[in-house]
Amino acid sequence: MLNDEAKGLWDEYLVQERRGVGSSVLPALENFIEALERIPADDRSSWALSTAAEAVDGKRKVPVRLPLFQKVLFPALLSGYRKRTPGCARWLAGLAPLLHDSPECRDQLGSEESPELGWLRVASEVDPGNTREWGGLIRMLSELLGYAIHEVPRRVLFGPREATIADCDQLLDELEHFCGLTTVRSDGRIDPYRDLIDDCRMHFLAYRDFLSNRHRYADYAQFLEQMNDTDDGDDL
């Protein structure tokens, strides 16, 4: 995939990374990127995808500095993602933290609220037999759902803000999607996530009811207290 010039410069860059001499690392990387731009586009893209795969999935992590991500990996991954090439969506999600310092790359993505989650959904659809695709999506959804209820009994969250009634409906949809994924992943056994699923379902439904009747309660904690009192009375 790499010609002799590019391969030699890549090896030299890795040597500088191992030495940890900051003043030499970025110039070595820029020299490699310039050489990479002189090889055929297909070879450059193939190298970029294999390097992204090694960076995200490999046992030996490849250093991915911003110039490499912005100029080489991201263009190839975005192109592969749009073509639904297996792996590209997951590798994009795995490298997503680099987007925070890459505004020009972010501008190419549109206005997705949670690109990592969207990419992992696409990954599980493009390559459903790949357990890594399912595992990454399950992990991210479990984090999203757990975050939504982490301020209970104060409130339920939708992203960084308080959930609305419509948000609660969307969270319930996400929860059902999560249940389906975990059922497939664990051959019908969803015990590892049972507490999370039960807690989320209860609070998403309860918070929606609370918002519909907010004028009756001082806060969500009071709503939960009265709901629990009602349930206790039903058990008598």
The 8 nearest C-alpha neighbors of each residue, nearest first, counted from 0:
[[1, 42, 46, 2, 45, 43, 41, 38],
 [2, 0, 6, 5, 3, 42, 46, 38],
 [1, 3, 5, 4, 6, 0, 38, 7],
 [2, 4, 6, 5, 7, 1, 8, 0],
 [3, 5, 7, 6, 2, 8, 34, 1],
 [6, 4, 8, 34, 7, 2, 3, 1],
 [7, 5, 9, 3, 8, 4, 1, 2],
 [6, 8, 10, 4, 5, 9, 3, 11],
 [7, 9, 11, 31, 5, 10, 6, 12],
 [10, 8, 12, 6, 11, 7, 31, 5],
 [9, 11, 13, 7, 8, 12, 6, 14],
 [12, 10, 8, 14, 9, 13, 7, 15],
 [11, 13, 9, 27, 15, 14, 10, 28],
 [14, 12, 16, 10, 15, 11, 17, 9],
 [13, 15, 11, 17, 12, 16, 18, 10],
 [14, 16, 18, 12, 13, 24, 17, 19],
 [17, 15, 13, 19, 14, 18, 24, 12],
 [18, 16, 14, 19, 15, 13, 20, 12],
 [17, 19, 15, 16, 20, 14, 13, 21],
 [20, 18, 16, 17, 21, 15, 24, 23],
 [19, 21, 18, 23, 22, 15, 24, 16],
 [22, 20, 24, 23, 19, 25, 16, 15],
 [21, 23, 20, 24, 25, 26, 19, 15],
 [24, 22, 21, 20, 26, 25, 27, 15],
 [23, 25, 27, 21, 15, 26, 22, 16],
 [24, 26, 28, 27, 23, 29, 22, 21],
 [27, 25, 29, 28, 24, 23, 30, 22],
 [28, 26, 12, 30, 24, 25, 29, 23],
 [27, 29, 25, 31, 26, 30, 12, 24],
 [28, 30, 32, 26, 31, 27, 25, 33],
 [31, 29, 27, 33, 28, 32, 26, 34],
 [30, 32, 8, 28, 34, 29, 33, 9],
 [33, 31, 35, 29, 34, 30, 28, 36],
 [34, 32, 30, 36, 35, 31, 29, 37],
 [35, 33, 31, 37, 5, 32, 36, 30],
 [34, 36, 32, 37, 33, 38, 5, 31],
 [35, 37, 33, 34, 38, 32, 43, 39],
 [36, 38, 35, 34, 39, 33, 40, 5],
 [37, 39, 35, 36, 40, 43, 42, 34],
 [40, 38, 42, 41, 43, 37, 36, 35],
 [39, 41, 43, 42, 44, 38, 36, 45],
 [42, 40, 44, 43, 39, 45, 38, 46],
 [43, 41, 45, 0, 39, 44, 40, 46],
 [42, 44, 40, 46, 41, 45, 47, 39],
 [45, 43, 47, 41, 75, 46, 42, 40],
 [44, 46, 42, 48, 47, 43, 41, 49],
 [45, 47, 49, 43, 44, 48, 50, 0],
 [46, 48, 44, 72, 50, 45, 49, 51],
 [49, 47, 51, 45, 50, 46, 52, 44],
 [48, 50, 52, 46, 51, 47, 53, 45],
 [51, 49, 53, 47, 52, 48, 46, 54],
 [52, 50, 54, 48, 53, 49, 47, 55],
 [53, 51, 49, 55, 50, 54, 56, 48],
 [52, 54, 57, 50, 56, 51, 55, 49],
 [55, 53, 61, 60, 51, 52, 57, 56],
 [56, 54, 52, 53, 93, 57, 90, 51],
 [57, 55, 53, 52, 54, 58, 60, 90],
 [58, 56, 53, 59, 54, 60, 55, 52],
 [57, 59, 60, 56, 53, 54, 55, 61],
 [60, 58, 57, 61, 53, 54, 56, 55],
 [59, 61, 54, 57, 58, 62, 53, 55],
 [60, 62, 54, 63, 59, 53, 50, 57],
 [63, 61, 64, 60, 54, 16, 13, 67],
 [64, 62, 67, 61, 68, 65, 54, 66],
 [63, 65, 67, 66, 62, 68, 97, 25],
 [64, 66, 68, 67, 69, 63, 97, 101],
 [67, 65, 69, 68, 64, 70, 29, 71],
 [68, 66, 71, 65, 70, 64, 69, 63],
 [67, 69, 72, 65, 66, 73, 71, 70],
 [68, 70, 66, 73, 67, 65, 71, 72],
 [71, 69, 67, 66, 68, 72, 73, 74],
 [72, 70, 67, 68, 73, 69, 74, 47],
 [73, 71, 68, 47, 75, 74, 76, 67],
 [72, 74, 76, 75, 68, 69, 71, 77],
 [75, 73, 77, 76, 72, 71, 78, 70],
 [76, 74, 78, 44, 72, 73, 77, 79],
 [77, 75, 79, 73, 78, 87, 74, 80],
 [78, 76, 80, 74, 79, 75, 73, 81],
 [77, 79, 75, 81, 76, 80, 74, 82],
 [80, 78, 76, 84, 82, 77, 81, 87],
 [79, 81, 83, 77, 87, 82, 88, 78],
 [82, 80, 78, 83, 79, 77, 84, 76],
 [81, 83, 79, 80, 84, 78, 77, 85],
 [84, 82, 80, 81, 79, 85, 125, 87],
 [83, 85, 79, 82, 80, 87, 86, 125],
 [86, 84, 87, 126, 125, 83, 122, 88],
 [85, 87, 89, 88, 90, 84, 122, 52],
 [88, 86, 90, 80, 76, 89, 79, 85],
 [87, 89, 118, 91, 122, 80, 90, 86],
 [90, 88, 92, 91, 86, 87, 119, 122],
 [89, 91, 93, 87, 92, 88, 55, 86],
 [92, 90, 88, 94, 89, 93, 95, 87],
 [93, 91, 115, 95, 89, 90, 94, 118],
 [92, 94, 90, 91, 95, 55, 89, 96],
 [93, 95, 91, 92, 96, 97, 90, 55],
 [94, 96, 92, 97, 98, 93, 91, 115],
 [97, 95, 98, 94, 99, 93, 100, 92],
 [98, 96, 95, 99, 100, 94, 101, 65],
 [97, 99, 101, 100, 96, 95, 105, 104],
 [100, 98, 97, 101, 96, 102, 95, 105],
 [99, 101, 98, 97, 102, 65, 96, 105],
 [100, 102, 98, 104, 103, 99, 105, 97],
 [103, 101, 105, 104, 106, 100, 98, 99],
 [102, 104, 106, 105, 101, 107, 69, 98],
 [105, 103, 102, 106, 101, 107, 98, 69],
 [106, 104, 102, 107, 108, 103, 98, 101],
 [105, 107, 103, 104, 108, 102, 109, 110],
 [106, 108, 105, 104, 109, 103, 102, 77],
 [109, 107, 105, 106, 110, 111, 104, 114],
 [110, 108, 107, 111, 106, 105, 112, 114],
 [109, 111, 112, 108, 106, 114, 113, 105],
 [112, 110, 114, 113, 109, 108, 117, 115],
 [111, 113, 110, 114, 117, 158, 116, 115],
 [112, 114, 111, 116, 115, 117, 118, 110],
 [113, 115, 117, 116, 111, 118, 112, 92],
 [116, 114, 92, 118, 117, 113, 119, 95],
 [117, 115, 119, 118, 114, 113, 120, 139],
 [118, 116, 114, 120, 115, 119, 121, 113],
 [119, 117, 88, 121, 115, 120, 116, 114],
 [118, 120, 122, 116, 136, 121, 117, 89],
 [121, 119, 117, 123, 122, 118, 116, 124],
 [120, 122, 124, 118, 119, 123, 125, 117],
 [123, 121, 119, 88, 125, 120, 124, 132],
 [122, 124, 127, 132, 120, 126, 121, 133],
 [125, 123, 121, 122, 127, 126, 120, 119],
 [124, 126, 122, 123, 121, 85, 127, 83],
 [125, 127, 123, 128, 124, 129, 85, 122],
 [128, 126, 123, 124, 129, 125, 132, 133],
 [127, 129, 126, 130, 123, 132, 133, 131],
 [130, 128, 131, 127, 132, 126, 133, 123],
 [129, 131, 133, 132, 134, 128, 127, 184],
 [132, 130, 134, 129, 133, 135, 89, 136],
 [131, 133, 123, 130, 135, 134, 129, 122],
 [134, 132, 130, 136, 131, 135, 123, 137],
 [133, 135, 131, 137, 136, 132, 130, 138],
 [134, 136, 138, 132, 137, 133, 131, 139],
 [135, 137, 139, 133, 119, 138, 134, 140],
 [138, 136, 134, 140, 135, 139, 141, 133],
 [139, 137, 135, 141, 136, 140, 134, 142],
 [138, 140, 142, 136, 141, 137, 143, 135],
 [141, 139, 143, 137, 142, 138, 136, 144],
 [140, 142, 144, 138, 139, 143, 145, 137],
 [141, 143, 139, 145, 140, 144, 146, 138],
 [144, 142, 140, 146, 141, 145, 139, 147],
 [145, 143, 147, 141, 146, 142, 140, 199],
 [144, 146, 142, 147, 143, 148, 141, 149],
 [145, 147, 149, 143, 144, 148, 142, 156],
 [146, 148, 156, 144, 145, 155, 149, 157],
 [149, 147, 155, 151, 146, 150, 145, 156],
 [148, 150, 146, 151, 147, 145, 155, 156],
 [151, 149, 148, 153, 154, 152, 155, 156],
 [152, 150, 153, 154, 148, 149, 155, 220],
 [151, 153, 220, 154, 150, 219, 223, 155],
 [154, 152, 151, 150, 219, 220, 155, 218],
 [153, 155, 151, 152, 150, 219, 156, 161],
 [156, 154, 148, 147, 162, 161, 151, 150],
 [157, 155, 147, 161, 162, 160, 158, 154],
 [158, 156, 162, 160, 161, 147, 159, 166],
 [157, 159, 160, 156, 147, 161, 143, 146],
 [158, 160, 157, 156, 161, 147, 162, 146],
 [161, 159, 156, 157, 158, 162, 155, 163],
 [160, 162, 156, 157, 155, 163, 154, 159],
 [161, 163, 157, 156, 166, 155, 160, 167],
 [164, 162, 166, 165, 167, 161, 210, 207],
 [163, 165, 167, 207, 166, 168, 210, 162],
 [166, 164, 168, 163, 167, 169, 162, 207],
 [165, 167, 163, 169, 168, 162, 164, 170],
 [168, 166, 170, 164, 169, 165, 203, 207],
 [167, 169, 171, 165, 166, 170, 172, 164],
 [170, 168, 166, 172, 171, 167, 173, 165],
 [171, 169, 173, 167, 172, 168, 166, 174],
 [170, 172, 174, 168, 169, 173, 167, 175],
 [171, 173, 169, 175, 170, 174, 176, 168],
 [174, 172, 170, 176, 171, 175, 177, 169],
 [173, 175, 177, 171, 172, 176, 170, 178],
 [176, 174, 178, 172, 177, 173, 171, 179],
 [175, 177, 173, 179, 174, 178, 172, 180],
 [176, 178, 174, 180, 175, 179, 173, 181],
 [179, 177, 175, 181, 176, 180, 182, 174],
 [180, 178, 176, 182, 177, 181, 175, 183],
 [181, 179, 177, 183, 182, 178, 184, 176],
 [180, 182, 184, 178, 183, 179, 189, 185],
 [181, 183, 187, 179, 180, 185, 184, 189],
 [184, 182, 180, 186, 181, 185, 187, 179],
 [183, 185, 181, 182, 186, 180, 133, 187],
 [184, 186, 188, 182, 187, 183, 181, 189],
 [187, 185, 183, 188, 182, 184, 181, 189],
 [186, 188, 182, 185, 183, 189, 184, 181],
 [189, 187, 185, 186, 190, 182, 181, 191],
 [188, 190, 191, 192, 182, 181, 193, 187],
 [189, 191, 193, 192, 188, 194, 185, 187],
 [192, 190, 189, 193, 194, 188, 195, 181],
 [193, 191, 195, 190, 194, 189, 196, 181],
 [192, 194, 190, 196, 195, 191, 189, 197],
 [195, 193, 197, 196, 192, 198, 191, 190],
 [194, 196, 198, 192, 193, 197, 199, 145],
 [197, 195, 193, 199, 194, 198, 192, 200],
 [196, 198, 194, 200, 199, 195, 193, 201],
 [199, 197, 195, 201, 196, 200, 194, 202],
 [200, 198, 196, 202, 201, 197, 203, 195],
 [199, 201, 197, 203, 198, 202, 196, 204],
 [200, 202, 198, 199, 204, 203, 205, 197],
 [203, 201, 205, 199, 204, 200, 206, 198],
 [202, 204, 206, 200, 167, 205, 201, 199],
 [205, 203, 207, 202, 201, 206, 200, 208],
 [206, 204, 202, 208, 207, 203, 201, 209],
 [205, 207, 209, 203, 208, 204, 202, 210],
 [206, 208, 164, 210, 204, 205, 209, 167],
 [209, 207, 211, 205, 206, 210, 204, 212],
 [208, 210, 206, 212, 211, 207, 213, 205],
 [211, 209, 213, 207, 212, 208, 206, 164],
 [210, 212, 208, 209, 213, 207, 164, 214],
 [213, 211, 209, 210, 214, 215, 208, 216],
 [212, 214, 210, 215, 209, 216, 211, 218],
 [213, 215, 212, 216, 217, 211, 210, 209],
 [216, 214, 213, 212, 217, 222, 209, 218],
 [217, 215, 218, 213, 214, 222, 221, 219],
 [216, 218, 221, 215, 219, 214, 213, 222],
 [219, 217, 216, 220, 221, 222, 153, 213],
 [218, 220, 222, 221, 153, 223, 152, 154],
 [219, 221, 152, 223, 222, 218, 153, 224],
 [222, 220, 224, 219, 223, 218, 225, 216],
 [221, 223, 219, 225, 220, 224, 226, 216],
 [224, 222, 226, 220, 221, 225, 227, 219],
 [223, 225, 221, 227, 226, 222, 220, 228],
 [224, 226, 228, 222, 227, 223, 229, 221],
 [225, 227, 223, 229, 224, 228, 222, 230],
 [226, 228, 230, 224, 229, 225, 223, 231],
 [229, 227, 225, 231, 226, 230, 232, 224],
 [230, 228, 232, 226, 227, 231, 225, 233],
 [229, 231, 227, 233, 232, 228, 226, 234],
 [232, 230, 228, 234, 233, 229, 227, 235],
 [231, 233, 229, 234, 235, 230, 228, 227],
 [232, 234, 230, 231, 235, 229, 228, 227],
 [235, 233, 231, 232, 230, 229, 228, 227],
 [234, 232, 233, 231, 230, 229, 228, 227]]
